[in-house]
Amino acid sequence: MTELFETLGVDMEVSDMSFSVSLDDGHGYEWGTRNGLSSLFSQKRNLQNPHFWHMLWEVTKFKDDALRYTSCI
């Protein structure tokens, strides 16, 4: 993303950002990036949830696909 911004001439600043998701008032998925695995598995039941593991696989697949796509541009 930073390479794209540099190419477009967008001004950037260094920052410390995180991302989190909470669905269905905390009864669905809860996920965060701030504190490593403790945030990723903020709901301990997700350790054994195949749907959660599939979501993680999809996120990783999306990242890989996006990197592959942007390297072709």
Order of alpha helices (4+ residues) and beta strands (2+ residues): alpha-beta-beta-alpha-alpha
